[in-house]
């Protein structure tokens, strides 16, 4: 159990420990440095600070502010690319863009701040072994809440830090990325408890720590599933400048660029069964543009379906000129039909729509530049007939694709919903040009990798400026493109069937952790301090 030395008081060095954890987490995160081994002890300095805060003299206010500072600095590091997006593409002044980053970071920091308050409450009241349960449950529960409140923003949850190491993230097929997060916090908690001078039951902590790691290792042996067929997919990365792509003068050149890259894959012995182009690869409305004929002719002559991102609109009232605009994925078939559509269902707040526009008129430039779209819904996967599968053993004659447009790959519930609807392949089309050469493209790729492991579905990823490639059901990335170069690759993607434990019930792990942390926090209020 905890034994507290009542004469010890936190000093200036102790108060800087949360910021040391911030630095370690930034170094561990994919992107700027990406030294993932730091993840296993990056939170230890923060936990030592909270150990002292559990005793006097740190007040609730001081602990909350320390947790807030920890979170604000961390999320400024992780989300700094937002300034460039808002100022360069959103049309807002640079000071307003910086203010937007700070406000978002403060909101995101509220969750670790409440985590710090919860740990302060329980640390001196619970035995050390129970802390091994409480800290991971509380962290994961708050991550889950952050992914749900105000439509959710689960950007770079802790478990995604290990996305580059497939052998470490296989238990995501059981409990999702929250299960990987829980393991990381569990190990950080164990390291802290073993290093603390205030623990009597070090042997028990060691035993539970080893047992927990062994259980996680056993979970990593979950079968990755057997493919029920394969499909050759031509992935096209156009590398079209975000500044130029929407100008009428550049539209014809953009179409020519994508068609040229696609035709380059038709000359080999392994012709694609499907072409995939990125989000809004076609910067015009296909239903009313003369350029659509070029796409239809290409699909007919190549006899290969094309799945591409497009803007779309539907007419609500022609007389009143009322329209609904969508960020869409369009399927063109060799029969010359605009065969199927998926409208993006989870839109980006302040990017694809602006909440409370009437009371936030100063954000109007965001609507004008980013669009004011209507959300769609997930129904059934796009059924895509395949024409060139005769020489592929076990190939399907059709595939059922679930589409994740850009930001949608951040949300595990969307890929789970596609799999439940019958998708045997996931397709992620995105335009990461907004991010520039920041850490954000690697963040986006890391979160998409977690979706593949959670669902045991291969993900074909086509990004305008990268990273494009194939993510296998076990999280390995094949034929990944470089950033800001045109690329065309044919990948052999497995078509998977069945549902993982995560898809069936493991998605409940996050809300269960939140419930457990609430119950334990309430129970700690009636517990006596352990001395």
N, C-alpha and C positions, 0 to 999 in steps of 0.2 A: 504494500500500500504506500501511498504518498506520505512522506514525512517532511514537514515544512519547518525550516529554520526561521523562527520569528524575528531574529535579529538582522537578517539579511534584507537589504533594501535595494531596489533596482537603481542603477546609476545611469549616466549618460550613455555608456556603451551598450547597456541592455536596451535602451530605447531605440537604438539604431538597428537592432536585430531584424525587425520586420523589413527594413529596406535592403538588408543583406539577402533575405529570402527573395525579394523582388528581383535583385540582380541575378541570383542563381536561376530563378525561373525564366528570366529573359534569355540567359545563356543556354538554357536547356531547350527552349521552344524551337520548333522548326522555323527556319528563316534566316535571321541574321547570323547566328552562330550554330545553333542546332546540336549542341553537345548533350545528347539525351541522357547519358549516365548521371548527370547532375540532378535529374528528376527524382532519384531515389533518396536524396537528402536535402533538396532545396528548401523544404518547409521546416527543417529542423531549427534554424535560427528563430523563425517566427514562433515555434512551439516553446522554445526556451523563454522568449519574451512573455508568452502567455502563462508559463509556469510561474513567473514572478508576479504577473498581474493578478493571478488567482489569489495571491496573498496581498497584503497592503504594501504600499499606500496607493496603488493606481486605482483611480475611480472608474466607474462605468464610462464616463465621458471620455477619459483619457484613453482607455482601451479601444473604444469605438473610433476615436480619431486616429489612433495608431493603425487600426485595421483599415480605415478609410484611406490613409496615406499609402499603406502597402498596396491596396487595390488600385488607387488612382495612378500611381507611378507604373505599376505593372501594365495596366490597360492602355496607358499612353504609349508605352513601349510597343505593345501588341497592335494597337490601332492607329498608329501615327499616320498611316497611308490615307486615312479619312480626310485629312487636311487637303491633300492634293486633289482627291476626288471632288470635294465640295467646292474648292476654290477654282480649280482648272476647268472642271466639267459642269459644276453646279451653278457657276456664275455668281457666287457670293464672295464678298471681300475676304481677304486673307485673315484679318482679325476675327471676323465672324466664324470662319472655318475653324480657327484654333479654338474659339469659344465652344463650338459644337463638339469638338473632340474632348475638351475638358468636361463638358456637361455629360456626355456619354460615359466617359471614364468614371466620373463621380457616381453615376447611376450603377454602373457595373461593379464599382467598389463597395457598394452597400452590402453586397452578398458576403464577401470576405469580412467586412466589418461586423456583420451579425454573427458570422462564424466565430470571430474573436470573442465577442461577448458571451456566446454559448460556452466556449472552452473555459473562459474565465469563471463562469458560473459552476462548471462541473469538475474542473481539474483538481481542486482540493477536497472534493466530496466523494469522488468515485475511486475505487481501487484501480491500480494501473492497468490490469487486464481488461477492465470494462472500458477504459479509455481507448484501447485498441479497437473496440467496436464503435464507440461514440464518435470519435473524430472522423473516420471515413464516412460514417452514415451522415453526419452533419454536413460535411463538405459536399458529398454527392447529392444530398437532399436539396441544398441551396443551388447547386449547379442545375438540377432538374427544374427548380422553380424559375431560375433565370432563363431557362429555355422555353418557358411557358408564359410568363407574365408579359403583358403588352405585346403579344404575338411571338415573343421569345427572341433571344439573341444569344445562342449557346456557342459563341465564337471561341474557339480554341480552349474547350474544356481540357482539364489537366491530362486526361487519358490520351488525348490526341498527340501529346508530346512524344509518344512512343510509336507513332504511325510508320516511321521509317524502318522499324524493326519487326517484320511480320511474326517472328517466333514469339514475341512478347505480347502480342495483341490478340491471339487466337481465342481467349476466353470471351472476347466481345460477341462471339456467336452464341454465348450463353446468357450474358447479362448486359450486352451492349457496351458502348464506350464508357458508360458509368461504372461498369465492373472493372475496367482497366484503371479508371480514376481511383476507385476504392482501394485497389491493390497498391497504388502509388502512395496514397495517404496512409494506408496501413503500415507500409514499410517505413515511411518518414516518422510515423508515430512511434514505431518500435525502436528506431535508432535514437530518437529523443529520449524515450524512457530508459533505454539502456545506458545512455550517457549521463542521465540526470543523477545528481548526488542525493536525491531525495526519495529514492525508490528502494524499498526493502526487498520486494519480491522480484528481483532481476531474473532469477531462474524461471519463474512462471512466465514472465514477459518473453524470454528467449524461447520457451517451449511453444507458446501461442504464436509467436512470430514465425518460427520454423514451420509449424503446422499450417498456418495460413498460406505461406509461400508454397508449400507442397500441394495444398488444395488448388491453388492457382495454376501450378504446373500441370496437375492432372487435368484441369479444365482445358488447358491448352492442347490436349490430345484429342479434343473433339474432332470427329471426322469432318473434312472440308467438303464432303459431298462428291458425288460422281456426276460428270457431265452427261446430259441426255442428248448430246449432239454438239456440233460446232458450227460456227458461221464466220466467214471471212468479211471483215469490215474495213472499208477504206476510210481512214480518219484524215480529215483535211484541216490544216491550221493555216488560215489565210494571212495572218499578220497584217491586218488592215488597220491603219491609223484611226484612232477614235476621233480625232479632230476632223478627219476628212471623209469618213465613211458615209455620213448622212448628207453630204452635199450632192445635189443632182448631177453635177459634173463627174463625180467619182463613182456613181452607181454602176455605170456600164463597165468601167475598169475593174470594179470589185467583182462583178459577175464573171468577167473574162479571167480574172485571177483564180477564182475558185474552180472554174471549168478547166483551166489549163492544168492546175494541180491534180484534179480528179482524173483527167485523161492520161496523166503520166502513170497512173496505176493500172491502166487498161492494157498496157503493152506487155506486161509480164505473163508468166504462165499461170499465175494464181489470181484470176480476176475477182475483185470484190463481189460479194453477194449483196452488199449494202454500202452506200456512202453516207457518212455522217459529217455534216458541217456545223460550225459553232452557233451559239446564240446570236440572233439577229445577223447571221452571216449575209442575208439578203436585206439591204437597207431600203426596202420599199414594200408597198403593200401588194402582194402577188395577185390578188383578185382584180386589180385595176391597172397594173403596170405592163407595158409592152415587153419588158425584160423577162417576164415570166416565160414567154415562148422559148427563150434560149434554154431555160432549165428543162422545160418539157421535152424539147428536141433531144437534149443530151440524155435524159433518162430513157427515152424511147430507143435511141440508137445504141446505147450501151446495154439496154435491157437490164438495168440495175436500179432498184429503188433508191431514193434519196430522202434522207431525213435532215432537215435544216431548220435553223431558227429564223423566224420572220416576225415582223410586226403584223398585226391583224386587226380588223375592225368589223363590227356588225352594226347594222342600222336599227335603231330603236324607233325613231320617228323621223321619217324623211322630210316632212314638212317643217318640223321644228329643228331639223338638222341635229338631232340627238344621236350620238354614236357611243358605242362601247369599244374601247381600245384594249388590245391584249398583247402580252409578250408570249409568243406562240412557238410551238414546234410543228412543222408541216411535213407530211409524208407525201411525196410524189411517186407514183407507180409507173411502170413501163407502159401501161395503158393510156398514159397521158392525163391521168386524173389527179386533182388535188385531193388525195384520198382520205386523209385523216388529220385531225388537229388535236393538239393538247395545249390548253391555255394554262400558263403558269399559275399555280394555286396559292403559293406563299410569296407575296410581293415584298419588296424591300421598302420599309418605311423611309420616307424622305428621299427615296431614290426613284421608286416606281409609283409611289403615291405619297401624298402628304396628309397625315392625320390632322384633323381639326384645322383645315385650310382657312375657314372663315375667321378663326381667332388667331391664326398665324400668317397674316398676309405677307409678311416680310420674306416668307419662304417660297413665294410664288416662282422665283427663278428656278428652283429645283423641279417644280412641276413642268415648266416650259422646256427644260433641257433633258430631264430624265423621263418624262412622260407621266401621264396620270391614268394608269391602267386599271382594268377591272380584273379581279381574281377569277380563275377558273376552278374546277374541281377534278379530283381523280376518280375516274370511273373504271374503265377497262383498259388494259395495255393496248398499245398500237400493234395490230396484227400486220406483220410485214411478210409478204410472200418472197421466197428466195428462188432465184433462177439458176444459180451456178453451183449447186451443191452435189452434183452427181458423183464427183470424184472425191468427196469428203466422207470417210467412213462414219456412219451413224449420224449424218447430218439431217437436220430437220428440213421440212419443206416450208416451214414458216416459223417466225419467231414472234414472241410477245414481249414488246419493249416497254418498260416503264421509264418515263423521261423525267429527269431532274434538271430544271433550267437554272443554271448559275447558283445563286444563293440557296436553292432548295436542297443542295447536297449537304448543307449544314444541319438539316433537321432529320434525325433518324426516323421519326414517325412517318415521313413521306415515303422513304424507300421501303419501310415495313408495309405501308399501305399498298404500294405497287406490288410487292410480293404476294400479299394476301389476295390481291386481285388477279393473280396468275402470271405475273411477269417472270420470264425465264432469263432475261437480260436487262440490265439497267444502262441507260445512256445519259451521260451528263454533258450537256452543251452549255458552254459558258463564254463570256466575254470578259476576260481578266485584264483587258487593256487599261481599265480604269486605275488599276493598282500601280502601274508603272513598274519600276525595278525595285519594289519594296519586298518585304517578307510576306505580304498577303497572298501571292500565288502559291507559295509553299504551304501556308496555312490552309488555303482552300483545298489543295491536293491532299493534305494530311487528313482533313475531315472527311473527304470523299473516300479515302482508303478505309476509314472506319465503317462507312456504310457498306462497303463490299464484304468485309469480314462479318459484320452483324447479320447480314442477310444471306451470306454465301452465294452471292451473285457477282458475276463479272460485271465490271463497269467500263464501258467504252466512253472515253472522255475526249471531247473535241473542244478546244479552247482557241479563241481568236489569236491570242499571242502566246499561248502556252500556260500551263503545261498540258500537253495532249498525250494520249497513250492508252494502254489497256491495263486496268487493275484487275488482277485475278481474284477469285473468291477467297483466297487466303491472304490477300493484302499485298502480294508482290506486284510491282509495277514493271510492265514490259514496254519497250520501245517508247520511252518517255522522250518527248521533244525538248528542245531548248526554248528559252524565252526569246520572244521578238525575232523569230525567223519564220519564213514560210516552210511548211512541212507537209508531207504526204506519206502515209504509211499504211500498209495492209496488215491487220492483226487477225489472229485466229482466236476468236472468243468462244469459250465454252458456254453452252446453254444449260442452265441448272434447273432442277426441279426440287420440290419439297420445301419445307419450312424449318428454319433453325429454332432452337429453344428460345432465342431472343425474340423472334417474330411471334412465336406462340404465346409466351408468358414472360420472357426475360425483360420486356420493356417495362414491366411493373417494378423493377428494381429501384429505379429513381424515386418514384412516389413513395415506395415502401421505406426507403432510407429517410425521406423527409418526415414520414410519420414516426419512425423509430426515434429520430433525433428530437422531435417535439415531445414525445412521451418521456424520454430520458431527461430532457431539460426540465420538464415539469417535476419529475421525480426527484431531481437533485435539489429542488427547493426545500424539500422536507428532510433531506439527508444532513447529518452533522458533518462538520469538517473533519477530514481524516488527519489525525495528528500522531 
